[in-house]
Amino acid sequence: MSRPSPSPEVARIRADIERIARQELRRDGPLPDGDLGEHLDSVERLTLIVGIEDHFEICFEPEDEDDVRTIDDVVALVQARLAARDGAL
């Protein structure tokens, strides 16, 4: 059984995050599936976080780290932050 296609917004966010990772972390391929903490060191995670915050003009909270493990978690968090930001306008 195949997974449903992501919404255009989710696909755009994921593509932007992948591009940020390639640029900021100088990665050749996509971010790995699974726990990002197992594939990125603390400096790489911080670099990626700052790049995402700058690109999307959002802010993560320190406690967000507890709920974010995978690229899908990052995408969902960015989507939530964008919705909160845009709803506050």
A tleap script that builds the chain and sets N, CA, C and O, in Angstrom:
source leaprc.protein.ff14SB
mol = sequence {
  NMET SER ARG PRO SER PRO SER PRO GLU VAL
  ALA ARG ILE ARG ALA ASP ILE GLU ARG ILE
  ALA ARG GLN GLU LEU ARG ARG ASP GLY PRO
  LEU PRO ASP GLY ASP LEU GLY GLU HIE LEU
  ASP SER VAL GLU ARG LEU THR LEU ILE VAL
  GLY ILE GLU ASP HIE PHE GLU ILE CYS PHE
  GLU PRO GLU ASP GLU ASP ASP VAL ARG THR
  ILE ASP ASP VAL VAL ALA LEU VAL GLN ALA
  ARG LEU ALA ALA ARG ASP GLY ALA CLEU
}
set mol.1.N position { 0.844 -1.176 0.000 }
set mol.1.CA position { 0.000 0.000 0.000 }
set mol.1.C position { 0.892 1.243 0.000 }
set mol.1.O position { 1.783 1.358 0.842 }
set mol.2.N position { 0.671 2.154 -0.911 }
set mol.2.CA position { 1.511 3.342 -1.005 }
set mol.2.C position { 1.017 4.439 -0.076 }
set mol.2.O position { -0.163 4.506 0.269 }
set mol.3.N position { 1.952 5.297 0.319 }
set mol.3.CA position { 1.605 6.432 1.171 }
set mol.3.C position { 0.926 7.488 0.328 }
set mol.3.O position { 1.262 7.658 -0.843 }
set mol.4.N position { -0.040 8.210 0.918 }
set mol.4.CA position { -0.675 9.280 0.150 }
set mol.4.C position { 0.332 10.380 -0.154 }
set mol.4.O position { 1.280 10.605 0.599 }
set mol.5.N position { 0.106 11.055 -1.266 }
set mol.5.CA position { 0.988 12.162 -1.642 }
set mol.5.C position { 0.833 13.292 -0.645 }
set mol.5.O position { -0.278 13.580 -0.201 }
set mol.6.N position { 1.936 13.937 -0.288 }
set mol.6.CA position { 1.826 15.067 0.649 }
set mol.6.C position { 1.137 16.239 -0.027 }
set mol.6.O position { 1.133 16.354 -1.253 }
set mol.7.N position { 0.562 17.096 0.781 }
set mol.7.CA position { -0.067 18.296 0.232 }
set mol.7.C position { 1.006 19.156 -0.428 }
set mol.7.O position { 2.189 19.021 -0.115 }
set mol.8.N position { 0.603 20.035 -1.334 }
set mol.8.CA position { 1.599 20.912 -1.971 }
set mol.8.C position { 2.393 21.727 -0.952 }
set mol.8.O position { 3.590 21.948 -1.137 }
set mol.9.N position { 1.739 22.175 0.122 }
set mol.9.CA position { 2.448 22.952 1.140 }
set mol.9.C position { 3.512 22.105 1.826 }
set mol.9.O position { 4.642 22.559 2.012 }
set mol.10.N position { 3.164 20.888 2.201 }
set mol.10.CA position { 4.115 19.992 2.862 }
set mol.10.C position { 5.270 19.669 1.921 }
set mol.10.O position { 6.427 19.656 2.340 }
set mol.11.N position { 4.965 19.410 0.660 }
set mol.11.CA position { 6.019 19.107 -0.316 }
set mol.11.C position { 6.948 20.305 -0.491 }
set mol.11.O position { 8.162 20.132 -0.597 }
set mol.12.N position { 6.393 21.515 -0.521 }
set mol.12.CA position { 7.214 22.723 -0.672 }
set mol.12.C position { 8.103 22.923 0.547 }
set mol.12.O position { 9.286 23.229 0.404 }
set mol.13.N position { 7.549 22.754 1.743 }
set mol.13.CA position { 8.330 22.917 2.974 }
set mol.13.C position { 9.469 21.903 2.995 }
set mol.13.O position { 10.611 22.251 3.297 }
set mol.14.N position { 9.156 20.653 2.674 }
set mol.14.CA position { 10.193 19.614 2.687 }
set mol.14.C position { 11.285 19.923 1.664 }
set mol.14.O position { 12.472 19.777 1.958 }
set mol.15.N position { 10.892 20.346 0.474 }
set mol.15.CA position { 11.877 20.685 -0.559 }
set mol.15.C position { 12.753 21.850 -0.102 }
set mol.15.O position { 13.964 21.838 -0.326 }
set mol.16.N position { 12.157 22.848 0.533 }
set mol.16.CA position { 12.938 23.986 1.039 }
set mol.16.C position { 13.921 23.540 2.115 }
set mol.16.O position { 15.071 23.979 2.128 }
set mol.17.N position { 13.473 22.673 3.015 }
set mol.17.CA position { 14.355 22.179 4.085 }
set mol.17.C position { 15.503 21.366 3.485 }
set mol.17.O position { 16.650 21.501 3.911 }
set mol.18.N position { 15.199 20.533 2.508 }
set mol.18.CA position { 16.249 19.749 1.846 }
set mol.18.C position { 17.270 20.676 1.180 }
set mol.18.O position { 18.474 20.432 1.254 }
set mol.19.N position { 16.785 21.740 0.530 }
set mol.19.CA position { 17.682 22.700 -0.121 }
set mol.19.C position { 18.546 23.418 0.920 }
set mol.19.O position { 19.745 23.608 0.714 }
set mol.20.N position { 17.934 23.815 2.037 }
set mol.20.CA position { 18.677 24.469 3.125 }
set mol.20.C position { 19.766 23.526 3.634 }
set mol.20.O position { 20.902 23.945 3.853 }
set mol.21.N position { 19.417 22.251 3.822 }
set mol.21.CA position { 20.401 21.281 4.313 }
set mol.21.C position { 21.559 21.135 3.325 }
set mol.21.O position { 22.720 21.081 3.731 }
set mol.22.N position { 21.247 21.071 2.042 }
set mol.22.CA position { 22.327 20.959 1.039 }
set mol.22.C position { 23.241 22.175 1.087 }
set mol.22.O position { 24.463 22.045 1.028 }
set mol.23.N position { 22.640 23.362 1.194 }
set mol.23.CA position { 23.438 24.593 1.193 }
set mol.23.C position { 24.211 24.780 2.495 }
set mol.23.O position { 25.420 25.012 2.480 }
set mol.24.N position { 23.513 24.678 3.606 }
set mol.24.CA position { 24.128 24.987 4.899 }
set mol.24.C position { 25.047 23.882 5.401 }
set mol.24.O position { 26.071 24.157 6.026 }
set mol.25.N position { 24.682 22.633 5.128 }
set mol.25.CA position { 25.473 21.509 5.634 }
set mol.25.C position { 26.381 20.921 4.560 }
set mol.25.O position { 27.148 19.993 4.815 }
set mol.26.N position { 26.281 21.477 3.353 }
set mol.26.CA position { 27.071 21.007 2.218 }
set mol.26.C position { 26.882 19.507 2.003 }
set mol.26.O position { 27.839 18.751 1.836 }
set mol.27.N position { 25.606 19.106 2.013 }
set mol.27.CA position { 25.247 17.703 1.796 }
set mol.27.C position { 24.984 17.482 0.315 }
set mol.27.O position { 24.459 18.354 -0.377 }
set mol.28.N position { 25.359 16.304 -0.154 }
set mol.28.CA position { 25.103 15.962 -1.548 }
set mol.28.C position { 23.703 15.382 -1.737 }
set mol.28.O position { 23.059 15.635 -2.755 }
set mol.29.N position { 23.241 14.622 -0.783 }
set mol.29.CA position { 21.961 13.945 -0.922 }
set mol.29.C position { 20.919 14.493 0.025 }
set mol.29.O position { 21.154 15.473 0.732 }
set mol.30.N position { 19.771 13.852 0.031 }
set mol.30.CA position { 18.686 14.297 0.904 }
set mol.30.C position { 18.988 13.988 2.369 }
set mol.30.O position { 19.855 13.174 2.688 }
set mol.31.N position { 18.258 14.652 3.236 }
set mol.31.CA position { 18.360 14.323 4.657 }
set mol.31.C position { 17.894 12.884 4.853 }
set mol.31.O position { 16.986 12.435 4.154 }
set mol.32.N position { 18.489 12.164 5.777 }
set mol.32.CA position { 18.119 10.759 5.964 }
set mol.32.C position { 16.750 10.615 6.619 }
set mol.32.O position { 16.315 11.470 7.389 }
set mol.33.N position { 16.087 9.514 6.292 }
set mol.33.CA position { 14.880 9.160 7.030 }
set mol.33.C position { 15.334 8.660 8.390 }
set mol.33.O position { 16.497 8.295 8.563 }
set mol.34.N position { 14.442 8.641 9.335 }
set mol.34.CA position { 14.800 8.184 10.668 }
set mol.34.C position { 15.250 9.341 11.538 }
set mol.34.O position { 15.067 10.510 11.196 }
set mol.35.N position { 15.834 8.996 12.655 }
set mol.35.CA position { 16.236 9.964 13.670 }
set mol.35.C position { 17.393 10.823 13.164 }
set mol.35.O position { 18.494 10.324 12.929 }
set mol.36.N position { 17.129 12.124 13.000 }
set mol.36.CA position { 18.171 13.037 12.512 }
set mol.36.C position { 19.335 13.135 13.487 }
set mol.36.O position { 20.472 13.373 13.076 }
set mol.37.N position { 19.059 12.954 14.777 }
set mol.37.CA position { 20.109 13.008 15.780 }
set mol.37.C position { 21.174 11.942 15.594 }
set mol.37.O position { 22.304 12.095 16.057 }
set mol.38.N position { 20.810 10.862 14.915 }
set mol.38.CA position { 21.774 9.795 14.650 }
set mol.38.C position { 22.645 10.107 13.433 }
set mol.38.O position { 23.680 9.473 13.226 }
set mol.39.N position { 22.221 11.088 12.629 }
set mol.39.CA position { 22.922 11.380 11.377 }
set mol.39.C position { 23.581 12.756 11.351 }
set mol.39.O position { 24.455 13.016 10.524 }
set mol.40.N position { 23.157 13.639 12.262 }
set mol.40.CA position { 23.710 14.995 12.306 }
set mol.40.C position { 24.301 15.251 13.675 }
set mol.40.O position { 23.694 14.912 14.691 }
set mol.41.N position { 25.485 15.849 13.711 }
set mol.41.CA position { 26.048 16.200 15.013 }
set mol.41.C position { 25.383 17.485 15.519 }
set mol.41.O position { 24.561 18.078 14.821 }
set mol.42.N position { 25.736 17.905 16.717 }
set mol.42.CA position { 25.062 19.056 17.335 }
set mol.42.C position { 25.279 20.349 16.547 }
set mol.42.O position { 24.372 21.177 16.469 }
set mol.43.N position { 26.448 20.532 15.970 }
set mol.43.CA position { 26.710 21.735 15.171 }
set mol.43.C position { 25.874 21.713 13.896 }
set mol.43.O position { 25.314 22.737 13.502 }
set mol.44.N position { 25.788 20.560 13.255 }
set mol.44.CA position { 24.963 20.450 12.049 }
set mol.44.C position { 23.489 20.694 12.358 }
set mol.44.O position { 22.799 21.366 11.591 }
set mol.45.N position { 23.002 20.156 13.471 }
set mol.45.CA position { 21.589 20.386 13.855 }
set mol.45.C position { 21.340 21.860 14.091 }
set mol.45.O position { 20.338 22.401 13.624 }
set mol.46.N position { 22.239 22.521 14.812 }
set mol.46.CA position { 22.076 23.948 15.083 }
set mol.46.C position { 22.130 24.757 13.788 }
set mol.46.O position { 21.335 25.677 13.598 }
set mol.47.N position { 23.051 24.423 12.910 }
set mol.47.CA position { 23.161 25.109 11.619 }
set mol.47.C position { 21.874 24.947 10.818 }
set mol.47.O position { 21.385 25.908 10.224 }
set mol.48.N position { 21.330 23.745 10.799 }
set mol.48.CA position { 20.090 23.485 10.078 }
set mol.48.C position { 18.929 24.266 10.693 }
set mol.48.O position { 18.122 24.850 9.969 }
set mol.49.N position { 18.841 24.278 12.015 }
set mol.49.CA position { 17.772 25.007 12.706 }
set mol.49.C position { 17.818 26.489 12.359 }
set mol.49.O position { 16.794 27.079 12.016 }
set mol.50.N position { 18.992 27.088 12.446 }
set mol.50.CA position { 19.135 28.521 12.148 }
set mol.50.C position { 18.775 28.786 10.687 }
set mol.50.O position { 18.101 29.772 10.388 }
set mol.51.N position { 19.211 27.926 9.783 }
set mol.51.CA position { 18.880 28.090 8.376 }
set mol.51.C position { 17.384 28.019 8.124 }
set mol.51.O position { 16.843 28.800 7.341 }
set mol.52.N position { 16.717 27.088 8.786 }
set mol.52.CA position { 15.260 26.953 8.644 }
set mol.52.C position { 14.554 28.170 9.224 }
set mol.52.O position { 13.643 28.717 8.603 }
set mol.53.N position { 14.973 28.593 10.412 }
set mol.53.CA position { 14.354 29.778 11.027 }
set mol.53.C position { 14.519 31.006 10.139 }
set mol.53.O position { 13.569 31.765 9.949 }
set mol.54.N position { 15.693 31.200 9.607 }
set mol.54.CA position { 15.949 32.365 8.742 }
set mol.54.C position { 15.120 32.301 7.462 }
set mol.54.O position { 14.518 33.296 7.058 }
set mol.55.N position { 15.091 31.152 6.839 }
set mol.55.CA position { 14.381 31.008 5.568 }
set mol.55.C position { 12.880 31.232 5.732 }
set mol.55.O position { 12.270 31.970 4.958 }
set mol.56.N position { 12.292 30.598 6.731 }
set mol.56.CA position { 10.835 30.654 6.906 }
set mol.56.C position { 10.386 31.825 7.791 }
set mol.56.O position { 9.190 32.077 7.937 }
set mol.57.N position { 11.347 32.530 8.372 }
set mol.57.CA position { 11.060 33.645 9.277 }
set mol.57.C position { 10.162 33.200 10.436 }
set mol.57.O position { 9.117 33.789 10.713 }
set mol.58.N position { 10.625 32.128 11.100 }
set mol.58.CA position { 9.937 31.577 12.265 }
set mol.58.C position { 10.965 31.379 13.368 }
set mol.58.O position { 12.168 31.502 13.136 }
set mol.59.N position { 10.490 31.075 14.560 }
set mol.59.CA position { 11.381 30.782 15.684 }
set mol.59.C position { 10.972 29.463 16.319 }
set mol.59.O position { 9.793 29.223 16.576 }
set mol.60.N position { 11.950 28.617 16.565 }
set mol.60.CA position { 11.719 27.388 17.303 }
set mol.60.C position { 11.960 27.664 18.772 }
set mol.60.O position { 12.714 28.568 19.134 }
set mol.61.N position { 11.317 26.885 19.606 }
set mol.61.CA position { 11.502 26.968 21.051 }
set mol.61.C position { 12.415 25.825 21.494 }
set mol.61.O position { 12.436 24.776 20.849 }
set mol.62.N position { 13.171 26.006 22.585 }
set mol.62.CA position { 14.069 24.935 23.040 }
set mol.62.C position { 13.340 23.604 23.267 }
set mol.62.O position { 13.896 22.540 22.995 }
set mol.63.N position { 12.120 23.660 23.756 }
set mol.63.CA position { 11.385 22.418 24.033 }
set mol.63.C position { 10.935 21.698 22.760 }
set mol.63.O position { 10.534 20.536 22.825 }
set mol.64.N position { 10.995 22.362 21.611 }
set mol.64.CA position { 10.634 21.712 20.353 }
set mol.64.C position { 11.538 20.526 20.067 }
set mol.64.O position { 11.121 19.565 19.420 }
set mol.65.N position { 12.760 20.587 20.539 }
set mol.65.CA position { 13.717 19.508 20.285 }
set mol.65.C position { 13.216 18.167 20.826 }
set mol.65.O position { 13.546 17.113 20.284 }
set mol.66.N position { 12.420 18.210 21.893 }
set mol.66.CA position { 11.898 16.977 22.478 }
set mol.66.C position { 10.941 16.252 21.542 }
set mol.66.O position { 10.825 15.028 21.609 }
set mol.67.N position { 10.249 16.989 20.666 }
set mol.67.CA position { 9.226 16.415 19.798 }
set mol.67.C position { 9.681 16.191 18.366 }
set mol.67.O position { 8.930 15.648 17.555 }
set mol.68.N position { 10.896 16.602 18.045 }
set mol.68.CA position { 11.365 16.535 16.657 }
set mol.68.C position { 12.501 15.524 16.550 }
set mol.68.O position { 13.561 15.682 17.156 }
set mol.69.N position { 12.250 14.490 15.765 }
set mol.69.CA position { 13.274 13.464 15.554 }
set mol.69.C position { 13.569 13.270 14.069 }
set mol.69.O position { 14.726 13.097 13.684 }
set mol.70.N position { 12.532 13.297 13.235 }
set mol.70.CA position { 12.675 12.968 11.819 }
set mol.70.C position { 12.437 14.202 10.954 }
set mol.70.O position { 11.969 15.234 11.436 }
set mol.71.N position { 12.766 14.079 9.676 }
set mol.71.CA position { 12.502 15.170 8.746 }
set mol.71.C position { 11.000 15.457 8.683 }
set mol.71.O position { 10.595 16.612 8.548 }
set mol.72.N position { 10.173 14.410 8.781 }
set mol.72.CA position { 8.723 14.632 8.781 }
set mol.72.C position { 8.296 15.441 10.002 }
set mol.72.O position { 7.392 16.270 9.906 }
set mol.73.N position { 8.937 15.209 11.152 }
set mol.73.CA position { 8.643 16.002 12.362 }
set mol.73.C position { 9.029 17.463 12.142 }
set mol.73.O position { 8.306 18.371 12.555 }
set mol.74.N position { 10.166 17.685 11.493 }
set mol.74.CA position { 10.618 19.053 11.217 }
set mol.74.C position { 9.619 19.746 10.297 }
set mol.74.O position { 9.241 20.893 10.539 }
set mol.75.N position { 9.194 19.057 9.251 }
set mol.75.CA position { 8.224 19.634 8.310 }
set mol.75.C position { 6.936 19.998 9.034 }
set mol.75.O position { 6.399 21.087 8.833 }
set mol.76.N position { 6.431 19.089 9.880 }
set mol.76.CA position { 5.193 19.356 10.620 }
set mol.76.C position { 5.350 20.550 11.551 }
set mol.76.O position { 4.433 21.361 11.677 }
set mol.77.N position { 6.501 20.665 12.203 }
set mol.77.CA position { 6.737 21.791 13.106 }
set mol.77.C position { 6.815 23.108 12.329 }
set mol.77.O position { 6.252 24.115 12.757 }
set mol.78.N position { 7.502 23.104 11.207 }
set mol.78.CA position { 7.568 24.315 10.379 }
set mol.78.C position { 6.157 24.698 9.919 }
set mol.78.O position { 5.786 25.871 9.962 }
set mol.79.N position { 5.387 23.724 9.488 }
set mol.79.CA position { 4.020 23.993 9.038 }
set mol.79.C position { 3.191 24.611 10.174 }
set mol.79.O position { 2.436 25.556 9.944 }
set mol.80.N position { 3.328 24.085 11.386 }
set mol.80.CA position { 2.602 24.623 12.537 }
set mol.80.C position { 3.055 26.040 12.870 }
set mol.80.O position { 2.229 26.905 13.159 }
set mol.81.N position { 4.367 26.280 12.830 }
set mol.81.CA position { 4.880 27.622 13.123 }
set mol.81.C position { 4.418 28.634 12.073 }
set mol.81.O position { 4.085 29.771 12.408 }
set mol.82.N position { 4.397 28.222 10.809 }
set mol.82.CA position { 3.921 29.123 9.758 }
set mol.82.C position { 2.441 29.429 9.934 }
set mol.82.O position { 2.021 30.572 9.751 }
set mol.83.N position { 1.654 28.435 10.284 }
set mol.83.CA position { 0.228 28.656 10.503 }
set mol.83.C position { 0.003 29.578 11.687 }
set mol.83.O position { -0.867 30.447 11.634 }
set mol.84.N position { 0.774 29.404 12.756 }
set mol.84.CA position { 0.644 30.282 13.934 }
set mol.84.C position { 1.062 31.705 13.591 }
set mol.84.O position { 0.409 32.668 13.992 }
set mol.85.N position { 2.144 31.827 12.854 }
set mol.85.CA position { 2.629 33.150 12.465 }
set mol.85.C position { 1.614 33.853 11.565 }
set mol.85.O position { 1.281 35.017 11.785 }
set mol.86.N position { 1.134 33.149 10.567 }
set mol.86.CA position { 0.207 33.749 9.611 }
set mol.86.C position { -1.157 34.018 10.240 }
set mol.86.O position { -1.860 34.942 9.832 }
set mol.87.N position { -1.528 33.215 11.228 }
set mol.87.CA position { -2.785 33.446 11.935 }
set mol.87.C position { -2.723 34.643 12.851 }
set mol.87.O position { -3.747 35.246 13.173 }
set mol.88.N position { -1.503 34.992 13.276 }
set mol.88.CA position { -1.312 36.122 14.197 }
set mol.88.C position { -1.284 37.456 13.461 }
set mol.88.O position { -1.347 38.514 14.088 }
set mol.89.N position { -1.188 37.411 12.126 }
set mol.89.CA position { -1.101 38.651 11.357 }
set mol.89.C position { -2.415 39.357 11.285 }
set mol.89.O position { -2.511 40.421 10.672 }
savepdb mol mol.pdb
quit
